[in-house]
Amino acid sequence: MFWDDLIDVNDPRWTATLRRLPKHDFYHLPAYVALEAERRGGVPRAYICQDDRGIFMVPFVLSSVPLILQPSGAPPSDVLAPYGYAGPLFQFNGDEGDGRLFLTMALARLAEHLRLRNVCAILLRFNPMLPLPLEPFRSMGRLVLHGETVWSNLRQTPDQLWSETRSRFRSYIRSLQRDGYIVELDPTGQEMDAFIALYYDSMHRVGAGPEYFFSRSYFQSLQKLLGEGFLLAHVRSPAGVIVSSGIFTLSHGIVQYHLSGNNIGEEGSNALKLLLHSIRLWSRENGYEQFHLGGGVGAQNDPLFQFKSGFSPARAPFYTWRYIVDEEKYAGLNLRWERINRTLADTVDGFFPAYRKILPPPESNQRVCA
């Protein structure tokens, strides 16, 4: 029997549909999407389309466009992916051709549901660990390949995982172990304050944007909603000081390296290598299949990506899907943005939705006199 609908987090069909799918990630949980919606000032929603042979599902945050851009009348909204790799989920029990037709139909119906709700644009972020057919997304809207992410195949032996680790990393890890650095698992978050302090310090050092400075209540809520799927872990120095700390998530065979913070200098950097290697071995021993380290900032081939590459040669593509539901509304919002910022808005391949781009303040041309 066919049905499709746009539902909220209190609808039991959300979790019921996730149970029917063979695999999903913590990003797809209604409580996580609700947490993201609260952080962004939006509304958590999921679209589900299914019949006897197939299921298509995608969670998202429905948000009103910035007040300064809103025209007169009913304010338009847009659909934005939650932080991380929520991504569409798809399962089809027929042949591949029929599956692609079903997915194409589901995307068209999603767009129509959103058009009726005055939505002008959609941005979805795919989960690299949960591949799905790409042709329907390419034929409707714009599918953008941003780069690759790094993951480790936990079906391998410990010796194979160790051999995949960059030789210089292995030297640092051995050295720390000889010196008495230890890894501690903290599933109940007893040392959450230590993690938060290290995380904030790390974000300040790298000049991260405000969107990366999650509140203390965010971390506490994340731990509560994930339950046994939440793992906090630390590296403690011989002096008893936590020098590296990270949050990892556990869901349906997938371990995600979510967020981390490190002490300043070489000690913290090398301790993170020990932390990731240890969590990788722990994940394998506990039956998980994939350890996803993620990619660089914006999936770029940057120093962060190069660091993660030191743990595995395995790569997965990272895509986003952009679709303009209402061309007229989208163009009008971009035009208002251009008038305010006195520059051209990005194309659909650039920052999307273009009217949400926040430009850095102009640099002062004045000299500072000593």
Secondary structure, DSSP 8 states (H G I E B T S, - for coil): --EEEEE-TT-HHHHHHHHHSS---GGGSHHHHHHHHHHHT-EEEEEEEE-SSEEEEEEEEEEE--GGG--SSS--EEEE--SS----EEEESS-HHHHHHHHHHHHHHHHHHHHHTTEEEEEEE--TTS----HHHHHSSEEEEEEEEEEEETTS-HHHHHHHS-HHHHHHHHHHHHHT-EEEE-TT-TTHHHHHHHHHHHHHHHT--GGG---HHHHHHHHHHHGGGEEEEEEE-TTS-EEEEEEEEEETTEEEEEEEEE-SSHHHHHHHHHHHHHHHHHHHHTT--EEEEE-SGGG-SSHHHHHHHTT-S-EEEEEEEEEES-HHHHHHHHHHHHHHHTS----TTSSSSGGG--------------
